[in-house]
Amino acid sequence: MKAKQLSIFLENKSGRLTEVTDVLGESGVNLSAMSIADNSDFGILRCIVSDPEKAYKVLKEHHFAVKITDVIGFVCPNVSGSLAVVLKHLSEKGIFIEYMYSFANGDVAHVIIRPTDLDACEKVLEEKKVELMAANDLYQL
């Protein structure tokens, strides 16, 4: 199932990540998951939050460059090779994954992916009986 993810473009300078977390915290938006990718000039903070629309609005009001993209979340067992099985299903059907981030909690791993074809990806995961996460479940992790 599709969920909304924020992508926030940040200059690589001390305090920028703190500013984002302050703005979100002051507005009552909780961060559920996040990943940062960077190069020498800027970084991209990708995150799942409790209220994507509200977060987008308050970040824009504070002059952050932010966009909302759709992602897919799923759960797999937190054991060796389980993620490889899911990824193999996707690659066999020609589904390309732009990026992914995940975290494990006990016996399960929560995985967030951005495939180039969201609908085809979701169909493959459903056919293979992979446990998809509802958007609200992701937002409340």
VEXDO-323017 format. One record per residue: residue number from 1; residue in one letter; x, y, z of N, C-alpha, C in turn. Coordinates in steps of 0.2 Angstrom, whole numbers, plus 5000, padded with zeros to 4 digits. Example, Ala and Ser with C-alpha at 12.3 -4.5 7.8 and 13.67 -1.06 7.14 Angstrom:
2
[r 1, "a", [5066, 4972, 5039], [5062, 4978, 5039], [5066, 4984, 5039]]
[r 2, "s", [5064, 4989, 5035], [5068, 4995, 5036], [5064, 5000, 5039]]
***
This chain:
141
[r 1, "m", [5004, 4994, 5000], [5000, 5000, 5000], [5004, 5006, 5000]]
[r 2, "k", [5002, 5011, 4996], [5006, 5017, 4996], [5006, 5021, 5002]]
[r 3, "a", [5011, 5025, 5003], [5012, 5029, 5009], [5015, 5036, 5006]]
[r 4, "k", [5014, 5041, 5010], [5018, 5047, 5008], [5024, 5048, 5012]]
[r 5, "q", [5029, 5050, 5009], [5036, 5051, 5011], [5038, 5058, 5010]]
[r 6, "l", [5041, 5062, 5015], [5044, 5068, 5013], [5051, 5068, 5011]]
[r 7, "s", [5053, 5071, 5006], [5060, 5072, 5004], [5062, 5079, 5005]]
[r 8, "i", [5067, 5081, 5010], [5069, 5087, 5012], [5076, 5089, 5010]]
[r 9, "f", [5077, 5094, 5006], [5084, 5095, 5003], [5087, 5100, 5008]]
[r 10, "l", [5093, 5098, 5011], [5096, 5102, 5016], [5104, 5103, 5014]]
[r 11, "e", [5106, 5110, 5015], [5113, 5111, 5014], [5117, 5107, 5019]]
[r 12, "n", [5123, 5105, 5017], [5127, 5102, 5021], [5131, 5107, 5026]]
[r 13, "k", [5127, 5109, 5031], [5130, 5113, 5036], [5127, 5112, 5043]]
[r 14, "s", [5131, 5113, 5048], [5129, 5111, 5055], [5123, 5114, 5057]]
[r 15, "g", [5118, 5110, 5060], [5112, 5113, 5062], [5106, 5112, 5058]]
[r 16, "r", [5107, 5111, 5051], [5101, 5110, 5047], [5096, 5105, 5049]]
[r 17, "l", [5099, 5099, 5051], [5095, 5093, 5053], [5091, 5095, 5059]]
[r 18, "t", [5095, 5098, 5064], [5091, 5101, 5070], [5086, 5105, 5068]]
[r 19, "e", [5086, 5110, 5064], [5081, 5114, 5062], [5075, 5111, 5060]]
[r 20, "v", [5076, 5105, 5055], [5070, 5101, 5053], [5067, 5098, 5059]]
[r 21, "t", [5071, 5095, 5063], [5067, 5091, 5069], [5064, 5096, 5073]]
[r 22, "d", [5067, 5102, 5074], [5064, 5107, 5079], [5057, 5109, 5076]]
[r 23, "v", [5057, 5111, 5069], [5050, 5113, 5066], [5045, 5107, 5067]]
[r 24, "l", [5047, 5101, 5065], [5042, 5096, 5065], [5040, 5094, 5073]]
[r 25, "g", [5045, 5094, 5077], [5043, 5093, 5084], [5038, 5099, 5087]]
[r 26, "e", [5040, 5105, 5085], [5036, 5111, 5088], [5028, 5110, 5085]]
[r 27, "s", [5028, 5107, 5079], [5021, 5107, 5076], [5017, 5100, 5078]]
[r 28, "g", [5021, 5096, 5082], [5017, 5090, 5084], [5018, 5084, 5079]]
[r 29, "v", [5022, 5085, 5074], [5023, 5079, 5069], [5029, 5075, 5072]]
[r 30, "n", [5028, 5068, 5072], [5032, 5063, 5074], [5036, 5060, 5068]]
[r 31, "l", [5042, 5059, 5069], [5046, 5056, 5064], [5046, 5048, 5065]]
[r 32, "s", [5044, 5044, 5061], [5043, 5037, 5061], [5049, 5033, 5059]]
[r 33, "a", [5052, 5036, 5053], [5058, 5033, 5050], [5061, 5038, 5046]]
[r 34, "m", [5068, 5037, 5045], [5071, 5042, 5041], [5078, 5040, 5038]]
[r 35, "s", [5080, 5043, 5033], [5086, 5041, 5030], [5089, 5047, 5027]]
[r 36, "i", [5096, 5048, 5027], [5099, 5054, 5024], [5104, 5051, 5019]]
[r 37, "a", [5104, 5054, 5013], [5109, 5053, 5008], [5112, 5060, 5007]]
[r 38, "d", [5119, 5060, 5006], [5122, 5067, 5005], [5127, 5067, 5000]]
[r 39, "n", [5129, 5073, 4997], [5135, 5073, 4994], [5139, 5079, 4997]]
[r 40, "s", [5144, 5082, 4993], [5148, 5088, 4997], [5144, 5094, 4998]]
[r 41, "d", [5138, 5095, 4994], [5135, 5102, 4994], [5128, 5101, 4998]]
[r 42, "f", [5125, 5096, 4997], [5118, 5095, 5000], [5116, 5088, 5002]]
[r 43, "g", [5111, 5087, 5006], [5109, 5081, 5008], [5101, 5080, 5007]]
[r 44, "i", [5099, 5074, 5006], [5092, 5073, 5006], [5089, 5069, 5012]]
[r 45, "l", [5085, 5072, 5016], [5082, 5068, 5021], [5076, 5066, 5019]]
[r 46, "r", [5075, 5059, 5019], [5069, 5056, 5017], [5066, 5053, 5023]]
[r 47, "c", [5059, 5055, 5025], [5056, 5053, 5031], [5049, 5051, 5030]]
[r 48, "i", [5047, 5047, 5035], [5040, 5045, 5036], [5038, 5048, 5042]]
[r 49, "v", [5033, 5052, 5042], [5030, 5056, 5048], [5023, 5054, 5049]]
[r 50, "s", [5021, 5056, 5055], [5014, 5055, 5058], [5009, 5059, 5054]]
[r 51, "d", [5011, 5064, 5051], [5006, 5068, 5047], [5009, 5072, 5041]]
[r 52, "p", [5010, 5068, 5035], [5014, 5071, 5030], [5011, 5078, 5027]]
[r 53, "e", [5005, 5079, 5027], [5002, 5085, 5024], [5004, 5091, 5029]]
[r 54, "k", [5003, 5090, 5035], [5005, 5095, 5040], [5012, 5097, 5040]]
[r 55, "a", [5016, 5091, 5040], [5024, 5092, 5040], [5026, 5096, 5033]]
[r 56, "y", [5023, 5094, 5028], [5024, 5098, 5022], [5023, 5105, 5022]]
[r 57, "k", [5017, 5107, 5025], [5015, 5114, 5026], [5020, 5118, 5030]]
[r 58, "v", [5021, 5115, 5036], [5025, 5119, 5041], [5033, 5119, 5038]]
[r 59, "l", [5035, 5114, 5035], [5042, 5115, 5032], [5042, 5120, 5027]]
[r 60, "k", [5037, 5120, 5023], [5037, 5125, 5017], [5037, 5132, 5021]]
[r 61, "e", [5033, 5133, 5026], [5032, 5139, 5029], [5039, 5142, 5032]]
[r 62, "h", [5043, 5137, 5034], [5050, 5138, 5036], [5055, 5138, 5031]]
[r 63, "h", [5053, 5139, 5025], [5057, 5139, 5019], [5062, 5133, 5017]]
[r 64, "f", [5059, 5127, 5019], [5063, 5121, 5017], [5061, 5119, 5010]]
[r 65, "a", [5065, 5117, 5006], [5064, 5114, 5000], [5061, 5106, 5001]]
[r 66, "v", [5055, 5105, 5001], [5052, 5099, 5002], [5047, 5096, 4997]]
[r 67, "k", [5047, 5090, 4996], [5042, 5087, 4992], [5039, 5081, 4995]]
[r 68, "i", [5033, 5079, 4992], [5030, 5073, 4995], [5030, 5068, 4989]]
[r 69, "t", [5033, 5061, 4991], [5033, 5056, 4986], [5029, 5050, 4989]]
[r 70, "d", [5027, 5046, 4984], [5024, 5039, 4986], [5029, 5034, 4987]]
[r 71, "v", [5029, 5030, 4992], [5033, 5024, 4994], [5029, 5018, 4996]]
[r 72, "i", [5032, 5013, 4996], [5028, 5007, 4998], [5032, 5004, 5004]]
[r 73, "g", [5028, 5002, 5009], [5031, 4999, 5015], [5029, 4992, 5016]]
[r 74, "f", [5033, 4988, 5018], [5031, 4981, 5019], [5035, 4978, 5025]]
[r 75, "v", [5033, 4972, 5027], [5036, 4969, 5033], [5039, 4962, 5031]]
[r 76, "c", [5044, 4960, 5033], [5047, 4954, 5032], [5050, 4951, 5038]]
[r 77, "p", [5051, 4945, 5039], [5054, 4942, 5045], [5061, 4945, 5046]]
[r 78, "n", [5063, 4946, 5052], [5070, 4948, 5053], [5075, 4942, 5054]]
[r 79, "v", [5076, 4939, 5048], [5080, 4933, 5048], [5084, 4933, 5042]]
[r 80, "s", [5090, 4930, 5042], [5094, 4930, 5036], [5091, 4928, 5030]]
[r 81, "g", [5091, 4932, 5024], [5089, 4930, 5018], [5082, 4932, 5016]]
[r 82, "s", [5078, 4934, 5021], [5071, 4936, 5020], [5070, 4942, 5015]]
[r 83, "l", [5074, 4947, 5016], [5073, 4953, 5012], [5076, 4951, 5005]]
[r 84, "a", [5081, 4946, 5004], [5083, 4944, 4997], [5077, 4941, 4994]]
[r 85, "v", [5073, 4937, 4997], [5068, 4933, 4994], [5063, 4938, 4991]]
[r 86, "v", [5061, 4944, 4995], [5056, 4949, 4992], [5059, 4952, 4986]]
[r 87, "l", [5066, 4954, 4987], [5069, 4958, 4982], [5070, 4954, 4975]]
[r 88, "k", [5071, 4948, 4976], [5071, 4943, 4970], [5064, 4943, 4967]]
[r 89, "h", [5059, 4943, 4970], [5052, 4943, 4967], [5051, 4949, 4963]]
[r 90, "l", [5054, 4955, 4965], [5053, 4961, 4962], [5058, 4961, 4956]]
[r 91, "s", [5064, 4959, 4957], [5069, 4960, 4951], [5067, 4955, 4945]]
[r 92, "e", [5064, 4949, 4947], [5061, 4944, 4942], [5056, 4947, 4938]]
[r 93, "k", [5052, 4952, 4940], [5047, 4956, 4937], [5049, 4962, 4934]]
[r 94, "g", [5056, 4964, 4934], [5058, 4970, 4931], [5057, 4976, 4935]]
[r 95, "i", [5055, 4975, 4942], [5054, 4981, 4946], [5061, 4984, 4948]]
[r 96, "f", [5062, 4990, 4947], [5068, 4994, 4949], [5067, 4998, 4955]]
[r 97, "i", [5071, 4997, 4960], [5070, 5001, 4966], [5075, 5007, 4966]]
[r 98, "e", [5073, 5013, 4966], [5077, 5019, 4966], [5081, 5019, 4973]]
[r 99, "y", [5077, 5018, 4979], [5081, 5018, 4985], [5076, 5014, 4990]]
[r 100, "m", [5079, 5013, 4996], [5076, 5009, 5001], [5079, 5010, 5008]]
[r 101, "y", [5075, 5010, 5013], [5078, 5010, 5019], [5074, 5006, 5024]]
[r 102, "s", [5077, 5004, 5029], [5073, 4999, 5033], [5076, 4999, 5040]]
[r 103, "f", [5072, 4996, 5045], [5074, 4995, 5052], [5071, 4989, 5054]]
[r 104, "a", [5074, 4985, 5059], [5072, 4979, 5062], [5069, 4981, 5069]]
[r 105, "n", [5064, 4977, 5071], [5062, 4978, 5078], [5059, 4971, 5080]]
[r 106, "g", [5064, 4968, 5084], [5062, 4961, 5086], [5062, 4956, 5080]]
[r 107, "d", [5057, 4953, 5079], [5056, 4947, 5074], [5055, 4950, 5067]]
[r 108, "v", [5053, 4956, 5067], [5051, 4959, 5060], [5056, 4964, 5058]]
[r 109, "a", [5056, 4965, 5051], [5060, 4971, 5048], [5054, 4975, 5044]]
[r 110, "h", [5054, 4981, 5045], [5050, 4986, 5041], [5054, 4989, 5036]]
[r 111, "v", [5052, 4988, 5030], [5056, 4991, 5024], [5052, 4996, 5020]]
[r 112, "i", [5055, 5001, 5018], [5052, 5006, 5014], [5055, 5007, 5008]]
[r 113, "i", [5052, 5006, 5002], [5055, 5006, 4995], [5052, 5012, 4991]]
[r 114, "r", [5056, 5014, 4986], [5053, 5019, 4981], [5055, 5015, 4974]]
[r 115, "p", [5050, 5011, 4972], [5051, 5008, 4965], [5049, 5013, 4960]]
[r 116, "t", [5051, 5012, 4954], [5050, 5016, 4948], [5042, 5015, 4946]]
[r 117, "d", [5040, 5010, 4947], [5033, 5008, 4945], [5029, 5006, 4952]]
[r 118, "l", [5026, 5010, 4955], [5023, 5009, 4961], [5017, 5004, 4961]]
[r 119, "d", [5013, 5004, 4956], [5007, 5000, 4955], [5010, 4993, 4953]]
[r 120, "a", [5014, 4992, 4949], [5017, 4985, 4947], [5020, 4982, 4953]]
[r 121, "c", [5024, 4986, 4957], [5027, 4984, 4963], [5022, 4981, 4968]]
[r 122, "e", [5017, 4985, 4969], [5012, 4983, 4974], [5009, 4977, 4972]]
[r 123, "k", [5007, 4976, 4965], [5004, 4970, 4963], [5009, 4964, 4964]]
[r 124, "v", [5015, 4964, 4963], [5020, 4959, 4964], [5020, 4957, 4971]]
[r 125, "l", [5020, 4962, 4975], [5021, 4960, 4983], [5014, 4957, 4985]]
[r 126, "e", [5009, 4959, 4983], [5002, 4956, 4984], [5002, 4949, 4982]]
[r 127, "e", [5004, 4948, 4976], [5004, 4941, 4973], [5008, 4936, 4977]]
[r 128, "k", [5014, 4939, 4979], [5019, 4935, 4983], [5017, 4934, 4990]]
[r 129, "k", [5012, 4937, 4992], [5009, 4937, 4999], [5014, 4940, 5004]]
[r 130, "v", [5017, 4946, 5002], [5022, 4950, 5006], [5017, 4954, 5010]]
[r 131, "e", [5018, 4955, 5016], [5014, 4959, 5021], [5015, 4966, 5019]]
[r 132, "l", [5011, 4970, 5016], [5011, 4977, 5015], [5009, 4981, 5021]]
[r 133, "m", [5012, 4986, 5022], [5010, 4991, 5028], [5005, 4996, 5025]]
[r 134, "a", [5000, 4997, 5029], [4995, 5003, 5027], [4999, 5009, 5029]]
[r 135, "a", [4997, 5014, 5025], [5000, 5021, 5027], [5000, 5023, 5034]]
[r 136, "n", [4994, 5022, 5037], [4993, 5024, 5044], [4997, 5020, 5049]]
[r 137, "d", [4998, 5014, 5047], [5003, 5010, 5051], [5010, 5013, 5051]]
[r 138, "l", [5012, 5014, 5045], [5019, 5017, 5044], [5020, 5024, 5048]]
[r 139, "y", [5014, 5028, 5047], [5015, 5035, 5050], [5015, 5034, 5058]]
[r 140, "q", [5013, 5029, 5061], [5012, 5028, 5068], [5018, 5023, 5071]]
[r 141, "l", [5022, 5021, 5067], [5028, 5017, 5070], [5031, 5020, 5076]]
***
